[in-house]
Amino acid sequence: MQPTPEEDAVNSAESTAATPADPDRVLRKRHGNGPLFFVIGTIFAIATSIGWGYSVMSYSGLSGSVYHQVVSYDAGTADEASITFEVNSRDGAECLITALDDQHVEVGQERLEVEAGNRMATTTVDTIRQASTVEIASCREQGSQD
């Protein structure tokens, strides 16, 4: 007599399943027979760590080797605004200063060349209407490409 599907499932589970006395068979069945996933994971982790370390060590900032910081600005009149800022560069820098109104629309622009070293610079920007803020849009090494 043929066993029913329920009996067949019970009998096959009892006969071929690993018993608690054979835990190695259970682990091999669940995780595979070799350390392939462990080796691949380890290689990936090492490669990622080396790549991340290299990128952190070689990071020089978004602005290259010119660093700038606004010290103060004054937008007191409707036709001009002034700014004082500090620039640190190796070979001199060319800075672009912009004046913005209340709605962040550019109302004036000025280019200023600053000598090499750590320098304080002050300049005025002619504006077409009242500015609310003055900022340094960019500073780059003199003679660099656009």
Summary of the structure (lengths in Angstrom):
residues: 146
radius of gyration: 34.4
end to end distance: 88.6
largest distance: 104.7
contacts: 338
relative contact order: 0.15
helix: 29%
strand: 37%
